[in-house]
Amino acid sequence: MNIRILNSVKNYLFPRPLGRGWHVVPGVGLLFFLFTSCARMGNPDGGWFDETPPRVVSASPVDRGTNCKSNKVIINFDEYIKLENASEKVVISPPQAEQPEIKAAGKRIIVELKDELRDNTTYTVDFSDAITDNNEGNPLGNYTYSFSTGSQIDTLEVSGTVLEAENLEPVKGSLVGLYRLTDSQLDSIDNGTPISAFDTIFVKEPLLRVARTDSRGHFVIRGIAPGSYRVVALNDMDDNFMYSQAAEAFAYNHDVIVPTCAPDMRQDTIWSDTIHIRDIKQVSYTHFRPDNIVLRQFVKEQVDRFFLKVERKEANMFQIFFSGPSKVMPQIKGLNFDETDAFVLEYTPKLDTLTYWIKDSVLINNDTLRMDLTYDATDSLGNLVLQTDSALEVLSKQPYEKRMKQLKKDIEDWEKRLAKRRKRGEEVTDTIFPSKPLEPKYEISQQMAPDQSIYINMPTPIQRIDTAAIHLYVKQDDKWYNDRFVLRQRQSESATPRNLEIIAEWREGAEYSFEVDTLAFEDIYGKTSNPYKAGIKVKSSDEFSSLFVKPHYPGGDSLAIVVQMLDKSEKVLKQALTVDGIAEFYYVKPDDYYLRAFIDTNNNGKWDTGNFEENIQPEEVYYYHEKVTCREKWDVTRDWNLLAHPLDKQKPGEITKQKADKQKTIKQRNAERAREKGIRAPENY
């Protein structure tokens, strides 16, 4: 319908105003029906989507402007926009002591800096991918605005990746920053004297320029002036842009960073849609270096020692927790009990967790234990000194009254069961309510590998073990014979005397019976164990694979390298120290595995973290770049150059837990609509 017809219809339907409304003539329903029907007939079947990202049309101060003095920045766009997660994604450099105000309003973004502007300084506002249009969510892309308070603007950049030192996971949201090296520090480096990691401005003043890592652990620090720098990363818990707390995850190295740039070429792929490439173009750009910085972030081992808490979850035991290690055993002085020979004590090697098992039943029934606790604690100078907490109260979470009420209910239930048996005519000889037995937990596999053990975990400390009541039988020619075994405490850093291990020379393909007689174990409360029996079949070596790993560290032949076999969840299944250049794994179950190695600098068989104050880096960790498949009867060998791949490209994606966020892209819905209609999509809509 043309405009003239529409106007005629309007004039007929609404001829003149009447008060605040309009007269409607007779027959309006028919004409309205004709009008709307005509409109529907002429309406196309859906229009094209807006796939054009928002565009910056102006800014105040002007982008990349110089001699700017305004604390307020206004950036104008050609359409309505949204700003997503500004507090997380938008990073301002140099860092601001007072939180800036950042907001979107219609077609503009307003950034108001609360700190006083510094002289002759380049300011950058990195929006990352936070800006999209309001309707379709088309992303502007990684946009950075900058201005300078001086006569020139700094434009250099450096970039890289931050990884967890222990497992090479990308670190998301870590603060990465630069601080400038002084001439005296540079002279020290030129003379071959390393800079002490602790003797830096970084622990005294905020970082000079900063960025945050994205979901890939990647960072770009922009607006850098020419010069020499050091780069660090940290989880800035107190937002002061300095390493000021021992609990802050931290990364550093001794590399001197000298930013540079030069013209370069790259390939840009232009997509017709999500699966079809329209064109590949050679595009010139400015290449900023270094662009491959890798920082390994770690949390140093807690050495400051202070009392955390005391906890009595069970009436017969309590635990005392400290924040750090000590070589001095804490001392308890009972105020409402005699502490002499009152406990069976279990403790960790660092004496940071102590478990006190109460031996006397009278003391167990005391709901509140009052004591003086004397222990090592770190003073204000960082030294361990003896400290006493007086009149400490240890309250049971299972009070005596509550336990007696539960015991009464158990007795009543037991008596009801006996009454039902008598009513059925069964003979009942039980006259005393039975006490609960000791219930060991047996970790035993019915299909056992020749290098496995049997584990027995006791719920309470053991007073007596009758080894004559523990039996291991092996089947030969349809007859059962006694076989030798060794019973010992489990060999593990976290094991206690309650964790036992049965070691035997398992014969491939043989059948075994592991049997425990009644009263084999008795705990300190007089509880005894019930009988136990389990059948075991030892697998043949033909059902397993063998894996031989040859790790190479160029120039480090004398290093102690520990290789670990991991499953898909990164659980360590086996670990071996490299001997004569080979780490050997036998009786490997057929499956897919992953390999991790670390340089064991102190030869203690475990990975150790770093310490910034003592200038100690965490032990180096490496991943084999792909999974290793093991099958029955296979002997698998892997030659592994630990440095063959960049550190940030080593960990297989299948076991990387920190996945990259899905990149914001134009949805290409016009291409899909064009395919549906069989027409060509518009180039720019």
C-alpha positions, 0 to 999 in steps of 0.5 A: 500500500502506498502512502496516499492510500494509507492517509486516505484510510486514516482520514476516513477512520479518524476524521476530527478530534473530539475532546482528548479522543477521536470519532470512529465512523461506522464500518471501521471494523471492515476497513481495519481488517482490510488495512491489516490484511494488506499490511501483512501481505506486503511484509517480508518474511523476516529481515536481515540481522545486524552483524556490525560491531559497535564503532567508536566515533569519538572520545574525550580526551581524544584516543591517543591524545597527549597533554590530557588533564581530565580525570573523566573519559567519555567514549562515544559509539555509533549505536547503543552498547553494553559493558559486561563485567567491567570490574573483572575485565576492564584494567586501567594502567597505571594501577589506581589506588582508588577504584575508578567508576566505569559505566555504560550509558546509551551510546557512550562509556564513561570512565572516571579516575579517582586518583590524581593524574601523574605527570608525563604518564601514559594511561591505558584503559583495556576493555578486553572483550567487555563491549558489545552492541545492545541488540545482537551482542556483536563484540567490538573485540579487544579494545584499548583506549589510551591518553597521555598527560605528557607530550608523547604517548607510550605504545610498546607492549609485552605479552605472555602466559601465567601458569600454575607452577605445580601443574601448568594450569593456565591462571585466570584473573592473575595480576601481571605487572612491570617494574622498571630496573634502575641504572644501578641494578642494570650495572649489577646485572652487567657485572654478573651479580644477580638481583636479589628477588627480595631486594626490589621495589616491588615489595615496597611500591605498586607495580608500574603497569599492569594487566590481567590474565584471561581464561587462557592465562594470557596477558598483554601489558600495554602503554609501556615506555622504552626501558628495561623491566622485570615482570611479575604476576600475583593473586593480589588479595588486598588490591594494593598491586604489591606482593605483601602477603605470604598467602598471595600466589606469586610468579617471578623470574630474573629475565630483563624485559626490553620491549621492542616493536617492528613491522611484520606480516600475518595471515587473517582468515575471513569466514563466510560462516562458522565452517566455510572460509571466504578468504585468507589475507596477508595483513601487515601489523606491528609486532610487539616483543617479547610476546612469549613470556611464561611465568610459573605462579606458586604459593610459598610454603607456610612457615609462619606458625600460629595456633589455628584451632582445637577440635573435638569431633569425637568424645574420645579424641581431639585435634590441635591445628597450627598454620606452620611447621615446628620441631618442638612438640606442644605441651599440654597441662591439664587444669581439670584432669591429669595429663600424665599418660592420658593420651595416645598421640599421633602427629604429622612430620611437621607437627602442624596437626596433632591428634590426641586419643583419650585413653581414660573412659572417665576423661572421655565422659568429661564434656569440657577439658580445660588446659594450658597449651604451650607451643612454638609461635612466630613472633613479630620478627619472624622467629619461633618463640614459646607461647602459652594459651591459658585456660583453653577449653576443649568442648566435645561435639558429642556430649555425654548426655547425647551419647547416653540417650543414643545408647539407651535407644540402641539397647531398647531396639536390641531388646525389641529384636530379642522379644520378636525372636522369642515370640517366633519361638526361637531360642535366645541366649543373649543376655548382655547387650553386645559392645560394638566391635573394632571395625578395620577397613580393608583395602584389597583388590580381588584382581591384584597386580603383582606389585600391589599390597593389602592395606588395613586402616584402623579407626582407633589406635591399636593396643595389640596385634596377634600376627598368628591370627592373620593368614595368607594362603596360596593355592597350589595343585588344588591345595592351600598352603601358608604363604609368607608375608610382612605386616608393617606400618604403611609407608606414606608421609601422611600415614599413622601407626593405625595404617597397616600394609601387608606385603607378599611375593605375589605369584602371577596367576596364583589364587590366594586367600587372606584371612583374619581370625577373631580377636586379631586386633585390639584397640586401646579401648578393648574393642576387638575385631571380627573375622575377615576373609577375602579371595585374591587372584593375582593377574599374569604379567601378560595382562599388563603393559610396561612403560619406559620413559626416557626424559631428556633435559638438555645440559642437565644430565646430572639432574634428578628427574621424577616421572609420574604416570597420571590418569585423566583426572591427573591422579598420580598412579605411579611415580619413578625416579629416573635411573640411568636416564630411564623411568620404568613402570611395570604392571601398567593396566591397559589404558590411556595415561598422561606423563608429568615430570619434575626436577627434584632439586632437593632429592626428596621425591616430591614436588616443592614450591618456591620462596620469593624472599629466599630467591627460590623458584618452584621445582620445574614441572613438564608435561608430555604433550600427548596421551600415552596408550598402553595395551596388554603385552605391550612394552611402550617406550617414550623418548621425551625432550622436556624442552621440545615444546614451549611450557604453555603448549605442553599440557594436553587439552584433555586434562587441562581443567582451566578451559578457555572461555568461548570467544565472542564472535558475530553469530553469522545468522545472516548467512544461515538465513540466506541459505534458508532462502537460497539467496546471497547474504548482504556483505555489510548489514 
